[in-house]
Each structure stands twice: as C-alpha cells, then as structure tokens.
Amino acid sequence: MSGGEGAPGTVVGPSGPDPPPGQQSVPDTRAEGADSRTHIEQVFDSCAMLGSMAAGGMGGRRGHGLPIAQRVRAGPASVASPPSYDTCPARHCWVTDAVDDFGVKRPGLLLEWRRAGESWEGRVVYAVQLRAGRWAMVEEWVAESQLTPL
C-alpha cells in the first residue's frame, strides 16, 4: 500500500499503514468518499478550539484582547488612596555635640519627639567613633537645639 491509502479507520503515514514505534495510529473519522481537505480542516478547527481552552481554561477568552497591563478588576475604587505626603515619622537630620566629642555634625535619624519642660527633645540614632576606626550606633534623646534638618 502506497500513496496514502490504507484500511478504513486508520490514517496512513508516508511509510505505510503502521505508525512509527512509540506512537499510536489515529482513527480516520472521515465518512466514506469524503474529501481529505475537509477532514484536515475539521481536525485543524478542533485542535484550535482545544488550544484556546488549554491556555487559561476559559474557552478562548484570554483577556478579551487586552494587554495584561490594562486588565483591571471591575469593582469599587481602591479602599484608601495613598496620602500626598510621607507619613513615616523618621526624618534625616544632623546631630551636633555628638557623644564622641569630635566637634563635627553627625548624620542621624530622628525617630520621634517628646516634650521636655518648656522645650522639645528628639530621639535620634547616629554613628559615633568611639575608638580610632571603630564605630558604634548611639540612640539617645537630644535637645532640639542640637538637631538640624538635612
């Protein structure tokens, strides 16, 4: 048997009616006398349908043609919009009269304020040089007069 003819119910490959090793024969679902072109179109259409269902499982919806960046859930607006200012209480600052007494301003992080009698104090964290080449972190309450913004 050559030229693509075989027993009804099997698709004949180029080498004859037997499929290559490790593969199964595909049943021929054509009606007797049907055009092979019609059969190929039917197989192609059914494969295309299965492919769209396999990609996401929704039968070809695939985001309705929208790029993923534009796909947004429909529903109410976000619960809370971010404030127009920074709500973090920490602020960078300069600390004068640092514990290491080198007489230079040290960069620090102001964490919070508290009232101290008639004035204010800030709780800051900053690095100091305790020994030559050895640095340590210090956290302390410092008078407002010793702090300046960066």
N, C-alpha and C positions, 0 to 999 in steps of 0.2 A: 504494500500500500504506500503510495507516494502521492505528492501533490496536495496534501492536506485532507485526504479522505480517510474516514475510519468508520468504525461501528457506531450506530446511533447511541447517544448517551455519553460519549467521550469526546473531548477536544483533542485533536491530533496535533502534535508538535512537529517541528521540522524533521525530527529524526524518526518519526513513526508514531504508532498509537501508544506506546508505552511512555510514561512520564520519566524524567530523569531521576536517578537514585535520590531518595530522601524527600521527594515531592509527590503529592497525590494528584491523580487526574481530576480535572474539573469537569463536572457533568455539563453536557450540552443541553441547554434549556430551550433551544430553538424548536419551533414547530417544523414538521417535515416540509421541505420546499421553501423555508423562509430564507430571506436574503441574509448573508453573513454580515453585511453592513448594518442592518437593523439590529442584529444581535450585539454587535460591538457597541452601538450607540446605547442600547439598553444597559449593557454592563457598565459602560462609562457613566451613565446617569446615576445608576445605583451606587457606584463607587464614590462619585462626587457627593451624594447625599450622606453616605456614611462618613466621609471625611469631614464634613461640616459638623456632624453630630459629635464626632470624636474630639474635635477642638472645642472644649468647653462644655460639651454635653447639652447644649441648648438648641440643637437643630439648626444651626447656621445663623444665630443672632449676632454673635461676635461684636457686640458693642454698637450695633446699628450703623457701622461705617464711621464711627467717631474715633479719633486717636485716643489712646489711653490717657493722655494728659488732660483731655477735655471731658472724660467720663466722670461725672459727679453724681452722687446720690441725690435723688429728688427728695425733698423734705424741708423741714423748718430750717431757718438760718442757724448758724452756729450759736450755741448757748451763750458764750461770753466772748466778746471780741477783746483782743489784747489792748491794754492801755496805751495811750500815746506817749507815755513816759516810762522810764525804768523804775520798776518797783523794788528792785534789790536795795536793801538798806546799806550795803557795804559801799564805801567810796574810797578811792585812792587819795592819799594826802602826803604831805611832808611832815615829818616829826622833827622838831628842834629840841635841843638839850636831851639827846638820846642817852640811854643808860651807859653807853661805852665812853662818854665824855670826850669824843674826838672833835667836838665843835662843828660837825657837819650835819646838814639835814639828811635824814634817812627816809627813803620812800616807805610808806606804810599803808595799811589798810584799816580804815575807820569802820568799826563794826556796829557801834551804837553810841548813843548819847545818854547822859544822866545829869540830873540837877545836883549841884554840889553847893548848897547855901545860896548865895546870890549869883553864882556863875555856873558854867557848864563844864563837864568833863567828857572826853571821848575815849571809848575803849578801842585801842589800836593794837595791831600786830605788826612788828617790823623786825628787820635783821640787824644785829649788832655784832661788832667784832670784839669778842671777849679776850682773846689772846691773838698773837700775831698769826694771821692766816686762818684763824678758827672762828667761824661764825655760828651764831645761835639765834633762835627766834625768841622774841620777847613779846608778851602780851601784858599790857598794863593800862590803867586809867590815867590819862594825861589831861592837864588843864587845857581849856580851849585856846588859850594864848600860845600854846606850843604846837598847834596844828594849823597848817595852811593847805588849801586845796591845790591839787596838781594843775 
